[in-house]
């Protein structure tokens, strides 16, 4: 804490030197909304536009006459210094175009990375056809659904079976998605409140290397940004096999004249229903709504506010045992307990104010709130515990979440070095009522309450970070973060109330070396921590419940030519402990120490004009430490995955994509005596677009492969069996699934 305070005083001292600036805004020439991440080159200096399109050039750089502007997806432009000064409105327009590989630049910068450039390219090219595709934007990240579509997806990344979000931080517009101390499991991250058509950008990184990312950031983080501006109103209708129908609307609620005054008010809805491909009808229904307001009040102030929410309910076929399918008791898409399923809802509100100071410093303040409800009925063991009524369980909770994010940042020249400094304060408070685990029957009868309590959990994080551009080749970034927690659990069954207050300090150190204009090396290092449920925290009396995680990445960005760019990395991650609260049983398991290392490779290739090939390869070796050699494997942790595709996108009428997903076999238990089978799935999309309408087709599982989307080595007992049997239990993945959509655009 003392070090953070000293850094804050240093940043404040640097900020006291007032320097005048020349500023202007960069806008899209067609839609007139601000263009973010525009590179502005003035002599040898580089500036970047902020989220409101503003670029600020220090008046100390007086010896220049021309400004060059570059942005992905836009035609580059040169403007004269005199024209900027004479233009009273100080507006510059860039014309949009289809992105290409040649726009990606390998350079050293304090506030822009090639990670972000690759992200921007992928989201422009890759089709997003449903909520699940949102997370698949992250190279190497795999997901699996195993409870009827309404439950949060199971996530796999970098040798982790992340369950529903144990060691990956997920946020939307700065608001956390992960639910701490959740009824089903720590870190539960349900993204179904996001409407895919309103996603503007996906930011991500792997490993615990960013000081502004705290809880859950072990394997990495994924940060989604939704649209502040809507180019055109639209109504999208979608229908397909298995009784699937979907309608999405997006409306500008302000007039064209009002929108040209730097403000926007967007309303979006989504209605979704499907019977599903299971023998037992899924009857999954979801309603989403989204309203966002954004206003640039002047060149120094901008305000955004949004409300969103969704509610859904579904039936689930659950996880079925191999032996039941092999014996013909049920089909591949059948179920054992037809009463599984659930319902959930989440309603969010967030507001953000961005203030740009005259000396170039920026302050961002955000406040957010969520109201959340969850109820899930599952049966993993069938009749193992109760041979008469069955083993169905109910997991439920009601939660209110409040939080804030505040960040100060400023880019300076210190001793001729370009420096970006930032200091931040983050907080969240979760109030969870009636956190429940009960033994039930037919969703209607409660046979026994196994766990019932209230949780109050607070997390306050403080961070400081600096990025130094030491010279044309070397850049250095270092940061420090402190996270303080308050865990309180009121056990309503045992009439106990316990509270603990752990904290942890996490340093970061990152280096980049610019070999030339085509190759950049990087070495990222950082300490994070494995997050734990409040029920774990109080049971362990606050000891070792924030076990450290140390990681390193050694990698390179390489642009071989104007058509081919790749990113490659060797990585390592060591974790001190992996306590797991098993929400399905209400018990705590100590996973012990672990180490993971691996290799990532991402390739983007523009083989012909508007034709792109992308390929992601991910190898991992996850192992437990300090256990017998025969028990060193980490169950369900991925060891080799690959994602790739071929995409055609043009300014003409037709665009399309064919994509694959491959996950290799992996151990299903610690001994690797049971194997979770891998799969190879092919998907395809095709679209024909006109200015006022669009028609499209999506095919999931083009080859109609029978595959197991999620798998578990579980001990269960069927009603006609005398003894439990341990084997693979699985949820089948989608068969061949054809959907058609029709989209209408209007002003």
Secondary structure, 3 states (H helix, E strand, C coil): CHHHHHHHHHHHHHHCCCCCEEEEEEEECCCCCECCCCEEEECCEEEECCCCCEEEEECCCCCCCEEEEECCCECCEEEEHHHHHHCCCCEEEECECCCCHHHCCCCCCCCCCHHHHHHHHHHHHCCCCCHHHHHCCCCCCEEECCCCCCCCCEEEECCEECCCCCCEEEEECCEECEECCCCCCCCEECCCCCCHHHEEEEEEEECCCCCCCCCCCCCEEEEEEECCCCCCEEEEEEEECCCEEEEEEEEECCCHHHHCCCEEEEEEEEEEEECCCCCCCCCEEEEEEEEEEEEEEECCEEEEEEEEEEEEEEEECCCEEHHHHHCCCCCCCCCCCCCEEEEEEEEEEEEEEEEECCCCCEEEEEEEEEEEEEEEEECCCECCCCCCCCCCEEEEEEEEEEEEEEEEEEEEEECCEEEEEEEEEEEEEEEEEEEEEEEEECCCEEEEEEEEEEEEEEEEEEEEEEEEECCCCEEEEEEEEEEEEEEEEEECCCCEEEEECCEEEEEEEEEEEECCCCEEEEEEEEEEECCCCHHHHHHCCCCCCCCEEEEEEEEEEEEEECCEEEEEEEEEEEECCCEEEECCCCEEEECCEEEEEEEEEEEEEEEECCEEEEEEEEEEEEEEECCCHHHCECCCCCCEEEEEEEEECCCCCEEEEEEEEEECCEECCCCCCCEECCEEEEEEEEEEEECCEEEEEEEECCCCCCCEEEEEEEEEECCCCCCCEEEEEEEECCCCEEEEEEEEEEC
